[in-house]
């Protein structure tokens, strides 16, 4: 009986090993079939899909631009008008200060007098000279425009 039981055990072991080998081969075949059925995408298909999506996006932007074009024109015109009004208001505020100053400025009239600033007249010893007559003469006509005398400080 021990001989038969060893033979039975060997047969059972052999059957188990063969069933495991068969299962392993079946799993390998299943993986090969699954890998052959995997999703394979070519570069041309990807490029075509990207181009189509870009074209759709471009069409949506063009439609949006056509819808918004009038609104942008209105905003631009409003900003130009607002800038013009602000310019006129600031000009009015500048003139409002004292228009007489602007009209009497050197842009519109010639000055009636000229201030001359110079050194004090001194003698050779460095003492200021008093009662010296100073004449302002126009060079072209040699006419005396104004005459003045120096004071105690030589001015």
C-alpha positions in Angstrom: 0.0 0.0 0.0 2.8 2.3 0.6 3.9 1.8 -3.0 0.5 2.7 -4.3 0.2 5.7 -2.0 3.5 7.0 -3.2 2.4 6.5 -6.8 -0.9 8.2 -6.0 0.9 11.1 -4.3 3.3 11.4 -7.3 0.4 11.4 -9.7 -1.4 14.0 -7.6 1.7 16.2 -7.4 2.3 15.9 -11.1 -1.4 16.9 -11.8 -1.0 19.9 -9.5 2.2 21.0 -11.1 0.7 20.6 -14.6 -2.4 22.5 -13.6 -0.2 25.3 -12.3 1.9 25.4 -15.5 -1.3 25.4 -17.5 -2.7 28.3 -15.4 0.6 30.2 -15.8 0.5 29.7 -19.6 -3.1 30.8 -19.7 -2.3 34.0 -17.7 0.7 34.7 -20.0 -1.6 34.3 -23.0 -4.2 36.6 -21.4 -1.6 39.3 -20.8 -0.4 39.0 -24.4 -4.0 39.4 -25.7 -4.6 42.3 -23.3 -1.4 44.1 -24.4 -2.3 43.7 -28.0 -5.7 45.2 -27.4 -4.3 48.2 -25.5 -5.1 51.7 -26.8 -2.5 52.7 -29.3 -2.6 56.3 -30.6 -0.6 57.5 -33.5 1.1 60.9 -33.6 -1.0 61.9 -36.6 -4.2 61.3 -34.6 -2.9 63.4 -31.7 -1.8 66.2 -34.1 -5.2 66.2 -35.8 -7.0 66.4 -32.4 -4.8 69.3 -31.3 -5.4 71.2 -34.5 -9.1 70.7 -34.3 -9.2 71.9 -30.6 -7.1 74.9 -31.5 -9.5 75.8 -34.4 -12.5 75.4 -32.2 -10.9 77.7 -29.6 -10.0 80.3 -32.3 -13.6 80.3 -33.5 -14.9 80.9 -30.0 -12.5 83.8 -29.5 -13.6 85.3 -32.9 -17.2 85.1 -31.9 -16.5 86.6 -28.5 -14.5 89.4 -30.2 -17.3 90.2 -32.6 -19.7 90.4 -29.6 -17.4 92.6 -27.5 -16.2 94.9 -30.3 -19.0 97.4 -29.8 -18.5 97.4 -26.1 -14.7 98.2 -26.5 -15.5 101.1 -28.9 -17.9 102.5 -26.3 -15.3 102.2 -23.5 -12.6 103.9 -25.7 -14.9 106.8 -26.7 -15.9 107.3 -23.1 -12.3 107.4 -21.9 -11.4 109.9 -24.6 -14.4 112.1 -23.6 -13.4 111.9 -20.0 -9.8 112.9 -20.7 -11.0 115.9 -22.7 -13.3 117.0 -19.9 -10.5 116.7 -17.3 -8.2 118.7 -19.5 -10.8 121.5 -19.9 -11.5 121.5 -16.1 -7.8 121.7 -15.2 -7.3 124.5 -17.7 -10.3 126.4 -16.2 -8.8 125.9 -12.7 -5.5 127.3 -13.8 -7.1 130.4 -15.3 -9.5 130.8 -12.3 -6.6 131.6 -9.9 -6.0 135.2 -11.1 -6.6 135.9 -14.8 -5.2 139.4 -14.3 -1.8 137.9 -13.6 -1.9 135.9 -16.8 -2.9 138.9 -18.9 -0.3 141.2 -17.4 2.5 138.6 -17.7 5.5 139.2 -19.9 3.8 137.1 -22.6 1.4 140.0 -23.5 3.1 143.2 -22.5 6.6 144.6 -22.5 8.1 145.6 -19.1 8.0 149.3 -18.2 11.1 149.1 -16.0 14.2 147.0 -15.7 16.0 146.2 -12.4 19.7 146.3 -12.6 21.7 144.6 -9.9 25.4 145.4 -9.7 28.3 146.0 -7.4 28.5 148.9 -5.0 30.7 151.7 -6.3 33.9 151.9 -4.2 37.0 154.1 -4.2 40.4 152.6 -4.6 40.8 152.4 -0.8 37.6 150.2 -0.6 35.4 153.0 0.9 31.9 153.3 -0.6 31.4 156.5 -2.7 28.4 158.6 -2.1 26.6 161.1 -4.5 27.9 159.6 -7.7 25.6 160.1 -10.7 24.8 156.9 -12.5 23.1 157.2 -16.0 21.3 154.5 -17.9 21.9 155.1 -21.6 20.4 153.4 -24.6 23.2 152.3 -26.9 21.5 152.7 -30.3 20.2 156.3 -29.8 22.7 157.4 -27.1 19.7 158.6 -25.1 19.8 158.9 -21.3 16.9 156.7 -20.0 17.3 157.2 -16.3 19.7 159.0 -13.8 20.2 158.2 -10.2 22.8 159.0 -7.4 24.5 156.5 -5.1 23.7 156.5 -1.4 26.1 156.3 1.5 26.7 152.6 0.8 27.7 153.1 -2.8 24.4 151.6 -4.1 
